[in-house]
Amino acid sequence: MTDGIREIEVKYRVAEPAALIRALAARGVAFSAASRQDDQAYAVNGWSYGQSKQGRAFARLRTQDGRHLFCVKRPLDNELACEEHETEVLGRSEMHEAILAMGFYPTVRIVKSRRTARLGGMALCLDEVDGLGVFFEIEMMVGGGRSALQVQAELDRFARSLGVDMERSTESYDSLIRSASVVVA
C-alpha cells in the first residue's frame, strides 16, 4: 500500500454506447469530442502474462494530439487500482529506447478513440478500442487511506445505477488485447 494518490477504476464492455450517452446526459454529463490514443504497453523483464500484476511496475508510452506521455503504473490491490506516475516527454522513439534500457519490454499496442467527461470526483471515459469494442471506464484519484475495493464497489454502484446493459471487466486493456490475440491466433 502507498500513502500517495492512487488511480482506482472500474471498466465495462458496453453493448449500446448510445444508451450510455443518453443515461449520462440525463445526469448532466456531456462527453468531449473523441481523441485518438496510441499506447505501447511495457512489462518489466521477467514478468509474463498469466503472472500476477500486483506490486509490479508497468510502463506505457502514449501519443495523443501530438503529445507523448510516459506513465508507470504499479497495481496494488488489483489490476485496476494502481499507484501511477505520468509525465510528458519530447520524443516517443527516444523514450521507447529509454524504457527498454530501464529493463522493460514491449507487450501490446492499444489504439483507441477516447471521449471524456467529469462528474463530481469521477473521470468518465468512453473508449472505442481497436479490436475489442466499446468500453466505459470510471476513474477516481484517491488517497492511500481508502480501500481500493470499497472505491471500486462505489463506482460499480454508480455504473449500475445508469440502467445500461454493460459487462464489467476486471482486466486492463493490455490484458484484454493479449487475451483476444491468443484466442484468435
C-alpha positions in Angstrom: 0.0 0.0 0.0 1.1 3.5 -0.6 0.2 6.7 1.2 0.1 8.6 -2.0 -2.6 9.2 -4.5 -3.8 6.2 -6.5 -5.9 5.8 -9.6 -8.8 3.4 -8.9 -11.1 2.4 -11.8 -13.8 0.1 -13.0 -14.3 -0.9 -16.6 -17.3 -2.2 -18.6 -17.8 -3.5 -22.1 -20.8 -1.5 -23.5 -23.4 -3.2 -25.7 -25.2 0.1 -26.7 -23.0 3.2 -26.4 -25.9 5.5 -27.4 -27.9 4.2 -24.4 -25.0 5.0 -22.1 -24.6 8.5 -23.6 -28.3 9.2 -23.1 -28.3 7.9 -19.5 -25.3 10.1 -18.6 -26.8 13.1 -20.5 -29.9 12.8 -18.2 -27.5 13.4 -15.3 -26.0 16.5 -17.0 -22.9 14.7 -18.4 -21.6 15.6 -21.9 -18.6 13.8 -23.4 -15.8 15.6 -25.2 -15.0 15.1 -28.8 -13.1 11.9 -29.5 -9.3 11.9 -29.3 -7.1 9.2 -30.7 -4.7 7.5 -28.3 -1.9 5.2 -29.4 -0.4 3.4 -26.5 2.5 1.0 -26.3 2.4 -1.1 -23.1 5.5 -2.5 -21.5 6.2 -5.0 -18.8 9.3 -5.4 -16.6 11.7 -8.1 -17.8 10.9 -11.4 -16.1 7.1 -10.9 -16.0 4.8 -12.5 -18.4 1.0 -12.7 -19.0 -0.5 -15.2 -16.6 1.5 -14.0 -13.7 0.1 -11.6 -11.1 0.5 -7.9 -11.9 0.1 -6.9 -8.2 3.2 -5.0 -6.9 4.9 -5.0 -10.3 5.8 -1.9 -12.3 4.4 -1.5 -15.8 5.1 1.3 -18.3 3.0 3.0 -21.0 4.1 5.3 -23.8 1.1 7.2 -25.2 0.8 9.6 -28.2 -2.3 11.8 -28.2 -2.9 15.0 -30.1 0.8 15.3 -31.0 1.9 14.9 -27.3 3.9 11.9 -25.9 3.1 10.8 -22.3 5.2 8.3 -20.3 3.5 6.6 -17.5 4.5 4.0 -14.9 1.7 2.1 -13.0 2.1 -0.3 -10.2 -1.1 -2.3 -9.4 -1.6 -2.5 -5.7 -4.9 -4.2 -4.7 -5.8 -5.4 -8.2 -5.1 -4.7 -11.8 -7.4 -1.6 -11.9 -6.1 0.0 -8.6 -2.7 1.5 -9.2 -0.1 3.8 -8.0 0.6 6.0 -11.1 3.2 8.5 -12.2 2.9 10.2 -15.6 4.8 12.9 -17.4 5.1 14.4 -20.9 8.2 13.5 -22.9 9.5 15.2 -26.0 10.3 12.2 -28.2 8.4 8.9 -28.5 11.2 6.9 -30.1 13.8 8.2 -27.7 11.6 7.4 -24.7 10.9 3.9 -26.1 14.7 3.2 -26.1 15.0 4.6 -22.6 12.1 2.3 -21.4 13.9 -0.7 -22.9 17.2 0.4 -21.2 15.3 0.6 -17.8 14.5 -3.2 -18.1 11.1 -3.2 -19.7 10.0 -5.0 -22.9 7.1 -4.1 -25.2 3.9 -6.2 -24.7 0.9 -5.0 -26.8 -0.2 -1.9 -28.7 -3.5 -0.3 -27.6 -5.1 2.1 -30.0 -8.4 3.7 -29.1 -10.7 6.7 -29.6 -11.5 8.2 -26.2 -14.2 10.6 -25.2 -14.0 12.1 -21.6 -16.3 13.8 -19.1 -16.3 14.5 -15.4 -19.0 14.0 -12.8 -18.1 15.0 -9.3 -14.8 13.4 -8.4 -15.1 10.8 -11.2 -13.4 10.9 -14.6 -15.6 9.1 -17.2 -14.1 7.7 -20.3 -15.9 6.2 -23.3 -13.4 4.2 -25.3 -13.7 2.6 -28.7 -10.7 0.2 -28.5 -9.4 -1.2 -31.9 -10.0 -4.9 -31.9 -12.0 -5.0 -28.7 -15.1 -2.8 -28.9 -16.6 -0.1 -26.8 -15.8 0.3 -23.1 -16.8 2.7 -20.3 -14.3 3.5 -17.6 -14.9 5.3 -14.4 -11.7 6.5 -12.7 -11.2 8.2 -9.3 -8.0 9.5 -7.8 -7.9 8.6 -4.0 -5.6 9.0 -1.1 -3.8 5.9 0.3 -6.1 5.5 3.3 -9.2 4.5 1.3 -9.8 0.8 0.3 -9.5 0.3 -3.4 -12.1 -2.4 -3.3 -14.5 -0.1 -1.4 -14.0 2.7 -4.0 -14.5 0.2 -6.9 -17.7 -1.0 -5.2 -18.9 2.6 -5.0 -18.0 3.2 -8.7 -19.7 0.0 -9.7 -22.9 1.1 -7.9 -22.9 4.3 -9.8 -22.4 2.5 -13.1 -25.2 0.0 -12.4 -27.5 2.9 -11.4 -27.4 4.1 -15.0 -29.5 1.2 -16.1 -27.5 0.4 -19.2 -26.5 -3.0 -20.5 -22.8 -3.3 -19.6 -20.5 -6.2 -18.7 -17.9 -5.5 -16.0 -14.2 -6.4 -16.7 -11.6 -6.6 -14.1 -8.7 -6.6 -16.6 -6.7 -3.7 -18.1 -6.8 -3.1 -21.9 -3.4 -4.7 -22.4 -4.6 -7.9 -20.8 -7.9 -7.9 -22.8 -6.0 -7.3 -26.0 -3.5 -10.1 -25.2 -6.4 -12.5 -24.4 -8.1 -11.6 -27.6 -5.0 -12.2 -29.7 -4.3 -15.6 -28.0 -7.9 -16.7 -28.8 -7.6 -15.6 -32.4 -4.1 -17.0 -33.0 
